[in-house]
């Protein structure tokens, strides 16, 4: 029997509008409904400052600026939070001294932590031995981030080279910039003076660095920073007024010679007060968490864990998640979903749905071949990993398509090949037209 087959691609488009940037409400529960962890240590009742989440060990790091102390917090087998302990029962507490305002790690698999001393020093500690302070390096950044009348550098976070490249981070000269001194990324430092984020390329083998310049933020004060390694967004905590949480891209614009990070959205804080520290949790199983610290311990909220933290993942309301746009385009300003960046005939929104690369014209959802196999038909198609596809067919292009396959989960990520054998597809019809669609 002579047969004819045709392949059609499932196309979905949406209409979206760009929002006007305005301050949004706090995207989590109220501070009164959050989990207070202040009782874990008597010192948590005063002068708590920076916080950081280690996604590898599921550990919160927190620090206190007076006296200069830092801790590691973990859950026990029952899910209760506690100061972490080693096999001998020694607590993960280090009394390092100094005006410690911020804390982070560059490698979550390493015992090395970095503390921001507001006096103008980035300090590196080896925490392999609990309770034993072992400062292994320090970088004097006072020339660029001085402490003046009690105000100075308070925030610190590490941004890896991969995201710096993806988002087109630039130094003050306008040149694209990533690390060159061995860290595999750059250290971002937030200052209370002007709210600027200063960027340093630290030398891993010496107490030296290369200064990459400063970036203006949405507010004139910055108290903490948290970089989301999953989405590529920089969270900037402003301890001013009502307290604000700014979310920004790593790319920037200039105005009058001043470079400014591109703000995606800004939220009010959970309440007013001296809220100094912010830690973002981006681990998939706990991505509704964030931690906020209060230097003044108002309402006993020196250290508080929010468990309903749900920031907007599509800040420009174009139907494309911000992290997907940042990963492929470096900014959310490049496409609104209707564009076809790579010119392959599929809109950027179609490519998001399909799991394909919108910057590569060879990466798209398409049927590659239809092969008769006795009374059956073998359908082979190109698709994207991490998505679910359904093969459909119709005998008349003016009629409706119906499912021929169950939902087919495509493993992995990136470009992938898939196939489905349509049993009986080669009989009982003069023609059959096939298409592959994405499923929710």
Secondary structure as GFF3:
##gff-version 3
##sequence-region A 1 440
A	DSSP	beta_strand	5	9	.	.	.	ID=ss1
A	DSSP	beta_strand	23	24	.	.	.	ID=ss2
A	DSSP	three_ten_helix	31	33	.	.	.	ID=ss3
A	DSSP	beta_strand	35	36	.	.	.	ID=ss4
A	DSSP	three_ten_helix	38	40	.	.	.	ID=ss5
A	DSSP	three_ten_helix	42	45	.	.	.	ID=ss6
A	DSSP	beta_strand	48	54	.	.	.	ID=ss7
A	DSSP	beta_strand	59	65	.	.	.	ID=ss8
A	DSSP	beta_strand	68	75	.	.	.	ID=ss9
A	DSSP	beta_strand	81	83	.	.	.	ID=ss10
A	DSSP	beta_strand	93	95	.	.	.	ID=ss11
A	DSSP	beta_strand	100	104	.	.	.	ID=ss12
A	DSSP	beta_strand	112	117	.	.	.	ID=ss13
A	DSSP	beta_strand	121	126	.	.	.	ID=ss14
A	DSSP	beta_strand	135	140	.	.	.	ID=ss15
A	DSSP	beta_strand	153	160	.	.	.	ID=ss16
A	DSSP	alpha_helix	161	166	.	.	.	ID=ss17
A	DSSP	beta_strand	185	191	.	.	.	ID=ss18
A	DSSP	beta_strand	197	202	.	.	.	ID=ss19
A	DSSP	beta_strand	209	215	.	.	.	ID=ss20
A	DSSP	beta_strand	224	227	.	.	.	ID=ss21
A	DSSP	beta_strand	234	238	.	.	.	ID=ss22
A	DSSP	beta_strand	244	255	.	.	.	ID=ss23
A	DSSP	beta_strand	258	268	.	.	.	ID=ss24
A	DSSP	beta_strand	275	280	.	.	.	ID=ss25
A	DSSP	three_ten_helix	284	286	.	.	.	ID=ss26
A	DSSP	beta_strand	290	294	.	.	.	ID=ss27
A	DSSP	three_ten_helix	298	300	.	.	.	ID=ss28
A	DSSP	beta_strand	303	306	.	.	.	ID=ss29
A	DSSP	alpha_helix	322	329	.	.	.	ID=ss30
A	DSSP	alpha_helix	348	354	.	.	.	ID=ss31
A	DSSP	beta_strand	366	373	.	.	.	ID=ss32
A	DSSP	beta_strand	376	384	.	.	.	ID=ss33
A	DSSP	beta_strand	388	394	.	.	.	ID=ss34
A	DSSP	beta_strand	402	403	.	.	.	ID=ss35
A	DSSP	beta_strand	408	409	.	.	.	ID=ss36
A	DSSP	beta_strand	415	422	.	.	.	ID=ss37
A	DSSP	beta_strand	432	439	.	.	.	ID=ss38
###
